[in-house]
Amino acid sequence: MNRSTIYLRGAGGFSDSSRPYSYATYPANQVSRISIPNSAPSAVCDDQTKQSQALLYRPSGDYNPLHLDPDIAQLAGFTRPILHGLCTLGFAARAIIKSFCNDEPTAVKSIFGHFLLHVYPRETLSTEMWLDGQKVHYQTKLVVGESCATNQTCSYRGRFGHMLGHLEIKE
């Protein structure tokens, strides 16, 4: 099943009968609950996005000018163009594949991500991962200030929780 949701800042009022989005309104078999363990992550991977990253993701089919045009980004309430959500998901998937799949992308059975905040080009993302059998729970955060080395305790400042999700590894 594929499902996507588009959020438009400041948009709304399309219907008086619409209720706010909630996972509770979907059947349990169509929603993947995300739970991040309360323990230290099994692995952490930091990676910096590039200024040109949005150009690399345009061929995915998302031609929204929000990702390239500073004027459109400002109209949408951002200080500058933001990265595609698919780009953030790609960084998380790459970190998991590198950490738990011996750099073999065909080992991935499925991936799920819940996007929470935007990412700007040149920002550094830190993906924290917890191995749970054939499933890897993860959260991808923005690193602000001093960059952190992989598998070390770090202090993060700024926005948190850019994406939560899990990835299943083939047996």
Salt bridges, closest charged atoms under 4 A:
ASP47 OD2 - ARG94 NH2 2.31
ASP62 OD2 - HIS67 NE2 3.28
GLU123 OE1 - ARG159 NH2 3.07
GLU128 OE1 - LYS141 NZ 3.63
ASP132 OD2 - HIS137 NE2 3.31
